[in-house]
Amino acid sequence: DKYPALHITIIGGGYVGLVTGTCLAHLGHDVTIVDIDETKISAINSAVPPIYENGLSELLKNHIGKNLRASTEYTSVSEGDVIFIAVGTPPNPDGSANLSYIRSAAENIANQLVKQRTSYPVIVVKSTVPPGTTQNIVGPILASKLPKQSFDCCMNPEFLREGRAIDDFFHPDRIVLGTTDEQTLNIMKNVYSGLDAPVLTTGSTAAEMIKYTANAFLATKISFSNEIGNLCKQLDVDVYEVMKGVGLDHRISPHFLNAGAGFGGSCFPKDVSALAVLSEAAGVHPILLQAVLAVNEAQPLQMIRILERHFPDLKEKRIAVLGLAFKDNTDDIRESRSIPVIASLLDKNAVPVCYDPMAGENMKHVFPNVLYCNSAKEALKNADACLVMTEWPEFSQLNEEFDGMKFRVIIDGRHILTIPDAEGVCW
Ligand code: UGA
């Protein structure tokens, strides 16, 4: 082996913890994933991922029971070289990040280490946390129970996209290590020595800020493209042509300039809100961040506005809603742009007829009483109009399925249809 395998414990078997843990096992480390949820733990130990992620199931099968396992106990913390905290930081009602899971993970780690430990591990914050959390919350919780200088904290943000997380893990643009301690840095470099990527070392607070800023910047690119797109629509210009021309400037880059229904997911809306809240608290009024959120809130309703140009009264109109997940290749519906669209259709007494290749079951928890179909063709049958909400590749193949519609009003919120008469939200 090129590098020493380490004993790694990951606290949190959610999306980030599970993907990170499984990929670290694939790099050759010995990994234990700890979570309080017993059903999740037994699913992982049976090599059945509790979430859908492209390629995860195969990786899990290769490593579970060998150099990867899951447990509800913190005991593996005692033997760990490196402990990752990868628990959730859900939003509080005011948009700030709720750090109660971070706090209890740090307390549990400290309680375990104080019991049995002779030498101490590196403790790494992987969760997305507000700047200062590692230094001012995690560090002091550990220090309150453990001998001084017996452990080190590092902040190591993740940049994984759902649906492409495994590939993103193995081919990162950069690895950010937020620690100034040389010994900790050496261990962290060993953790990732199987990867070929530039390593940036910073203070822990800067590392936390890098994560929020990266997500906020990507979200800003999308909202900016949407605002320009809405203007292009009025001027009868194709925003995709415009953004192609703009994105060829290497200072801008062609990525994340896709105008349409707006951004969803568990990260962008939550992280931009959290950054705006902490900005306000720091006395810096976040004009730009608030605008990014405001554009994104309005964007799905732009689809309804376009629909109403065709049908001023939507009452009893059958509207096929294609795509319920917040993006393609996932069953995750968190902050999906379909949610405000379906809610608005119901509000206007229209009849949404929904289809998603993967996320239908999840959406039934949000809208138990709307119609769900098993195929796009079925949803389109006799529909008065169709809204494409998610960039699923299978939607780009749709063609004669549209022939089953009552009227051919087709509004493409993701610019993926290949039929000539589809209308865009922004183009
Ligand atoms: C995002 C970031 O891309 C990851 O780098 C980051 O690690 C992750 O959040 C996180 O913080 O954990 P993710 O939320 O999985 O990843 O999804 P994205 O692929 O970034 O898409 C987010 C949303 O933006 C989707 O609803 C997508 O449809 C939308 N989007 C994306 C656009 O509307 N236009 C675009 O040009 C690109």
Boltz pocket constraint, residues with backbone or C-beta under 6 A from the ligand:
constraints:
  - pocket:
      binder: B
      contacts: [[A, 128], [A, 158], [A, 159], [A, 160], [A, 161], [A, 162], [A, 163], [A, 215], [A, 218], [A, 222], [A, 255], [A, 256], [A, 257], [A, 258], [A, 259], [A, 260], [A, 261], [A, 262], [A, 263], [A, 264], [A, 265], [A, 266], [A, 267], [A, 268], [A, 326], [A, 327], [A, 391]]
      max_distance: 6.0
